[in-house]
Amino acid sequence: MKVRKAIRRMKPYAPPLEGRDPSASLLLDFNESLLPPPPEVGQALRRFIEEGRLQLYPEYGRIEAKLAAFHGLSPDCIILTNGSDQGIDIVFRALLEPGETVVLPEPTFAMYAQVAGTLELRIAAPAYHEDMSWPAEEVRAALTPEARLVVAVNPNNPTGTVIDPAILESILTDFPDVGLLVDEAYAEFTGRTVLPWVERFANLAVLRTFSKALAIPSLRLGFVAANPDFIAELNKVRGPYDVNMMAVAAAEAQIDHPESWRSYVREVMERAKPRVEAFLRERGVTFYPGAANFLLIRPGDSRGAVAFLRERGIAVRPQKGSIADCFRLSIGPLEVMERFIAVYGEYLDGPA
Ligand SMILES: Cc1ncc(COP(=O)(O)O)c(C=O)c1O
């Protein structure tokens, strides 16, 4: 098969997914929820099967209206996507011609560079500052006429960094012909969002997902929110049935019963995370105080720490590139994190 050169040159984005077993290991490596979704989600999935609609194509009107109402938006500001990964793909495909530039501060979530590769885009990659703050001035400097889009992952994965809303607002205002894609995959953990801005700024698109706080990454659901004119364009790029109805049924249940994921967010952010941070400080381990359900940790010997944890059944995520000396730790409920603290404490104590 004569595959395009650009694709042949690439490697797949292949996160270490196979063989993960939550009953055998503590999975602190993918920023997932450490608890399954509430019973209402399972009930909604069974109900969908029992209603006898598996043989029908999907329809999205009800979930779109529900999501829009939940977020105080008009339904024509929303398009569902197969995970927010598909949101990245359709926004890039709608906005950028091959050879045009996307401004993508690094380090960040790997799918951005992956999608850019498939489209033969140029990437301008200003580096996050040493304190892991967003390089606002460098982003502005990268906004040459070939630059069509700025990516602002907020909070960023893997640094946990948040971006001052005033900075985002100034980019939207000062560069009206450049798109700004704000990825809010972890917004439930911060309680801050720019979703309402989509009614004010035609050059803004916001990505959201049901994969993190809303705990259904297995089912693949996200959405893009933007001005209705841009959503109409995205509807030409996304397929009419790309999102499956099991995901929709589960997502409706999560929107109808937010108590469970809201209480999970409080547990993680108000109890577990402060405890892990206090432990790391006490033990003199460098980390970046991010705003989401994970921490970027820079121990003296990241490989050794990751291997020690792995041998004792705790999976964390080693990093690459400029932060190859770090690992990323997902935060779950306090009880779970006490186990991490005990094992990591043993590692820090060294051999007896
Ligand atoms: C910042 C960010 N954006 C998007 C995603 C993609 O999530 P999903 O495709 O499951 O919605 C992730 C997943 O880790 C992420 O960290």
The ligand as an SDF file (V2000), in Angstrom:
LIG
                    3D

 16 16  0  0  0  0  0  0  0  0999 V2000
   -5.0320   17.1050   28.1380 C   0  0  0  0  0  0  0  0  0  0  0  0
   -5.7510   15.9500   27.5500 C   0  0  0  0  0  0  0  0  0  0  0  0
   -6.5500   16.1620   26.5020 N   0  0  0  0  0  0  0  0  0  0  0  0
   -7.2190   15.1570   25.9350 C   0  0  0  0  0  0  0  0  0  0  0  0
   -7.0930   13.8640   26.4010 C   0  0  0  0  0  0  0  0  0  0  0  0
   -7.8230   12.7810   25.6700 C   0  0  0  0  0  0  0  0  0  0  0  0
   -8.8210   12.2040   26.4240 O   0  0  0  0  0  0  0  0  0  0  0  0
  -10.0360   11.4440   25.7710 P   0  0  0  0  0  0  0  0  0  0  0  0
   -9.7640   11.2330   24.3150 O   0  0  0  0  0  0  0  0  0  0  0  0
  -10.1230   10.1780   26.5300 O   0  0  0  0  0  0  0  0  0  0  0  0
  -11.2090   12.3500   25.9720 O   0  0  0  0  0  0  0  0  0  0  0  0
   -6.2630   13.5910   27.4810 C   0  0  0  0  0  0  0  0  0  0  0  0
   -6.0790   12.2180   27.9630 C   0  0  0  0  0  0  0  0  0  0  0  0
   -5.2150   11.8980   28.7320 O   0  0  0  0  0  0  0  0  0  0  0  0
   -5.5670   14.6770   28.0700 C   0  0  0  0  0  0  0  0  0  0  0  0
   -4.7430   14.4880   29.1060 O   0  0  0  0  0  0  0  0  0  0  0  0
  1  2  1  0
  2  3  1  0
  2 15  2  0
  3  4  2  0
  4  5  1  0
  5  6  1  0
  5 12  2  0
  6  7  1  0
  7  8  1  0
  8  9  2  0
  8 10  1  0
  8 11  1  0
 12 13  1  0
 12 15  1  0
 13 14  2  0
 15 16  1  0
M  END
$$$$
